[in-house]
């Protein structure tokens, strides 16, 4: 009987220690989300490389031509939402307004 009681106690202690460690790791992982970077003035490729793959990214041409943005190397960011420094939630949608690198950003 004593052997079974000790085995049950050790098993329960290991389970609780594992659960506590896992819970702490999950809490730290979710709390360590970086804020929204500043993308205005940078190339669109920088946005694509910096954001997590799971982040939804909306890109639109705000230069007036309503062009399709296919090659990120040719475009620069003029506007962004959310603003730089804002907290990034897990399933947030990021929107950027872009123009060709040789063009000026339109005035707001």
Backbone bond lengths (Angstrom), bond angles and torsions (degrees), N, CA, C in turn:
res aa  C-N    CA-C-N  psi(-1)  N-CA   C-N-CA  omega(-1)  CA-C   N-CA-C  phi
1 X - - - 1.433 - - 1.522 112.06 -
2 X 1.313 116.74 -43.02 1.461 119.80 -176.90 1.522 111.29 -64.86
3 X 1.310 117.81 -35.53 1.462 121.22 -179.96 1.524 109.41 -64.75
4 X 1.327 117.34 -43.48 1.466 120.90 179.25 1.529 110.87 -65.02
5 X 1.316 117.31 -39.62 1.459 120.87 -179.79 1.526 110.48 -64.69
6 X 1.340 116.48 -41.91 1.465 119.92 178.34 1.525 110.68 -66.56
7 X 1.317 116.68 -42.81 1.466 120.36 179.66 1.526 110.21 -61.25
8 X 1.317 116.58 -41.40 1.467 120.49 178.99 1.523 110.51 -65.95
9 X 1.335 116.72 -39.21 1.462 120.58 179.77 1.526 110.73 -66.30
10 X 1.332 117.01 -44.79 1.466 121.43 179.59 1.524 110.04 -64.15
11 X 1.329 117.52 -43.37 1.461 121.34 179.10 1.523 111.05 -61.92
12 X 1.321 116.50 -44.07 1.466 120.46 178.88 1.525 110.74 -63.76
13 X 1.333 117.39 -40.50 1.462 121.01 179.83 1.526 110.76 -65.16
14 X 1.339 117.20 -41.94 1.462 120.50 177.73 1.527 111.01 -63.69
15 X 1.322 116.44 -41.72 1.463 120.83 178.84 1.525 110.79 -60.97
16 X 1.334 116.89 -46.46 1.461 120.49 -179.24 1.526 111.80 -65.98
17 X 1.330 116.67 -39.69 1.464 120.01 178.96 1.526 110.71 -65.03
18 X 1.325 116.73 -41.51 1.465 120.84 178.30 1.522 111.00 -65.41
19 X 1.320 116.86 -43.64 1.466 120.94 179.67 1.521 110.87 -63.35
20 X 1.317 117.20 -40.19 1.465 120.64 179.92 1.523 110.62 -66.38
21 X 1.329 117.05 -42.42 1.459 121.15 179.22 1.517 110.93 -65.20
22 X 1.314 117.44 -44.29 1.461 121.36 179.85 1.517 110.71 -64.18
23 X 1.304 117.52 -42.76 1.464 121.19 178.62 1.508 111.96 -62.39
24 X 1.322 117.27 -39.25 1.460 121.18 178.58 1.519 110.39 -66.66
25 X 1.328 117.19 -42.61 1.462 120.70 179.71 1.521 110.83 -63.81
26 X 1.321 117.83 -40.79 1.457 120.66 178.57 1.520 110.91 -65.79
27 X 1.312 117.16 -40.84 1.462 120.47 179.76 1.526 110.54 -65.72
28 X 1.331 117.35 -40.91 1.455 120.30 179.15 1.518 110.92 -67.06
29 X 1.338 118.07 -39.05 1.457 121.82 -179.87 1.510 112.27 -64.27
30 X 1.322 117.58 -39.09 1.457 119.77 -178.70 1.523 111.73 -78.30
31 X 1.322 118.01 -26.26 1.459 121.05 -178.76 1.527 111.64 -83.03
32 X 1.323 117.70 -15.22 1.456 121.17 -173.94 1.526 112.82 -92.72
33 X 1.318 118.40 26.87 1.459 120.81 179.62 1.531 109.31 -74.52
34 X 1.332 117.14 129.27 1.464 119.65 -179.93 1.529 110.91 -73.98
35 X 1.333 117.49 157.78 1.468 119.81 177.10 1.531 110.56 -74.45
36 X 1.312 115.73 168.06 1.467 121.83 178.77 1.525 109.54 -63.49
37 X 1.336 117.53 125.83 1.465 120.13 178.10 1.532 111.55 -71.12
38 X 1.321 116.16 163.87 1.468 122.18 175.50 1.528 108.05 -88.83
39 X 1.326 116.99 114.64 1.460 121.63 -177.63 1.524 113.57 -107.15
40 X 1.323 118.83 -16.73 1.464 121.49 -175.76 1.529 109.74 -60.78
41 X 1.334 115.59 129.02 1.456 121.71 -179.20 1.517 113.77 92.19
42 X 1.313 117.33 -9.28 1.463 121.52 -179.47 1.522 110.07 -100.55
43 X 1.312 115.77 165.87 1.453 120.98 178.68 1.523 111.55 -71.54
44 X 1.322 115.55 149.55 1.460 120.80 179.28 1.523 111.38 -60.92
45 X 1.309 117.55 -31.58 1.468 120.25 179.26 1.526 110.38 -61.73
46 X 1.327 117.04 -30.99 1.469 121.02 177.39 1.529 110.09 -63.81
47 X 1.326 116.59 -40.03 1.470 121.34 178.54 1.522 109.78 -63.82
48 X 1.317 116.04 -47.55 1.467 121.17 -178.04 1.521 110.61 -60.58
49 X 1.323 116.77 -41.63 1.465 120.63 -178.59 1.523 113.11 -74.08
50 X 1.318 117.59 -31.20 1.467 121.43 -173.85 1.529 113.40 -81.87
51 X 1.327 117.64 -36.77 1.463 120.37 -176.39 1.519 111.62 -78.00
52 X 1.302 114.80 151.26 1.457 122.35 176.20 1.529 109.51 -64.87
53 X 1.321 117.26 147.28 1.470 121.51 -179.49 1.522 112.44 -59.11
54 X 1.322 117.45 -27.70 1.466 120.70 -177.45 1.521 112.97 -81.52
55 X 1.327 117.50 -9.10 1.462 121.00 179.81 1.524 109.67 -75.82
56 X 1.309 116.33 131.37 1.463 120.85 177.39 1.521 107.90 -79.18
57 X 1.324 116.83 125.78 1.457 122.16 -176.98 1.521 109.84 -117.79
58 X 1.330 116.25 120.08 1.463 122.72 174.85 1.522 107.77 -103.81
59 X 1.326 116.49 123.94 1.458 122.12 -179.86 1.525 107.97 -121.39
60 X 1.349 116.00 130.69 1.468 118.13 176.64 1.520 110.06 -140.28
61 X 1.317 114.45 146.06 1.458 122.64 178.00 1.523 108.29 -76.95
62 X 1.328 117.27 118.76 1.465 120.29 179.15 1.525 111.09 -106.88
63 X 1.330 116.50 13.11 1.459 121.15 179.88 1.517 113.62 -79.80
64 X 1.316 118.12 -3.11 1.453 121.37 178.00 1.514 114.13 100.51
65 X 1.311 117.81 -11.99 1.461 120.19 -177.72 1.511 114.52 -91.27
66 X 1.311 117.66 -9.51 1.469 122.82 -177.77 1.528 111.16 49.97
67 X 1.325 115.19 44.56 1.460 120.59 -179.06 1.521 110.55 -82.71
68 X 1.306 115.44 156.18 1.459 121.40 175.29 1.524 108.34 -82.53
69 X 1.314 116.40 131.66 1.466 121.89 -179.52 1.523 107.82 -92.29
70 X 1.334 115.50 106.59 1.462 119.75 -177.60 1.526 112.90 -108.23
71 X 1.298 117.97 -40.31 1.461 122.04 -174.00 1.522 109.16 -112.55
72 X 1.345 119.43 103.45 1.466 121.88 -173.22 1.529 114.85 -61.02
73 X 1.318 118.08 -21.92 1.464 120.38 -178.72 1.529 112.13 -66.77
74 X 1.341 118.23 -22.94 1.465 122.39 -175.29 1.521 114.30 -91.14
75 X 1.320 118.75 1.89 1.462 121.79 -171.65 1.524 111.49 -124.16
76 X 1.345 115.78 150.55 1.467 121.08 174.79 1.526 108.79 -124.79
77 X 1.317 115.58 154.23 1.463 122.43 -174.82 1.530 110.14 -88.46
78 X 1.339 115.77 130.83 1.472 122.21 176.64 1.524 111.66 -108.77
79 X 1.325 117.10 -34.76 1.467 121.36 179.93 1.515 109.04 -135.76
80 X 1.320 115.38 155.56 1.458 120.04 175.98 1.512 110.03 -147.87
81 X 1.314 114.56 149.39 1.462 121.92 175.04 1.519 107.17 -145.96
82 X 1.303 118.35 126.84 1.459 131.33 2.47 1.530 111.87 -69.75
83 X 1.312 114.34 164.57 1.464 121.19 -178.37 1.528 110.83 -68.40
84 X 1.318 115.51 159.29 1.467 121.05 177.73 1.524 109.94 -59.14
85 X 1.322 115.76 136.20 1.461 121.60 179.20 1.514 114.39 91.70
86 X 1.328 117.45 -12.57 1.469 120.71 178.98 1.524 109.54 -69.48
87 X 1.321 117.94 148.03 1.466 119.56 178.50 1.530 110.57 -67.22
88 X 1.319 115.68 139.19 1.462 120.93 178.15 1.520 109.55 -96.76
89 X 1.306 117.08 115.79 1.459 121.27 175.59 1.525 108.19 -77.54
90 X 1.317 116.04 169.27 1.462 119.85 -174.71 1.526 113.16 -65.26
91 X 1.305 118.84 -44.34 1.467 121.28 -176.75 1.522 110.58 -115.17
92 X 1.315 116.79 52.84 1.467 121.16 -176.67 1.527 110.07 -87.80
93 X 1.308 115.87 153.56 1.462 121.95 175.29 1.528 107.36 -104.07
94 X 1.326 116.15 125.29 1.458 122.27 179.07 1.526 107.86 -105.05
95 X 1.334 116.37 130.36 1.465 121.68 178.87 1.518 109.34 -116.99
96 X 1.329 116.10 134.13 1.456 121.06 176.03 1.524 109.16 -130.08
97 X 1.326 115.14 140.16 1.461 122.02 173.13 1.512 107.78 -102.40
98 X 1.336 117.13 130.53 1.457 121.08 -173.20 1.527 111.59 -128.86
99 X 1.330 115.08 159.15 1.460 123.63 169.99 1.525 106.87 -134.58
100 X 1.334 116.10 165.04 1.464 119.73 175.52 1.529 108.70 -60.73
101 X 1.313 117.16 150.76 1.469 121.13 -176.91 1.525 112.82 -59.75
102 X 1.317 118.19 -27.02 1.462 121.41 -178.60 1.528 112.55 -84.84
103 X 1.331 118.33 -4.99 1.461 122.79 -177.40 1.528 110.78 -101.79
104 X 1.326 114.81 162.90 1.464 120.71 175.12 1.519 109.51 -94.16
105 X 1.310 115.16 149.06 1.462 119.90 175.70 1.524 108.91 -69.01
106 X 1.336 117.80 137.79 1.466 119.77 178.60 1.525 110.78 -67.73
107 X 1.335 115.08 151.52 1.468 119.39 177.26 1.507 108.59 -74.00
108 X 1.308 114.89 145.83 1.468 119.49 -177.27 1.489 111.57 -80.92
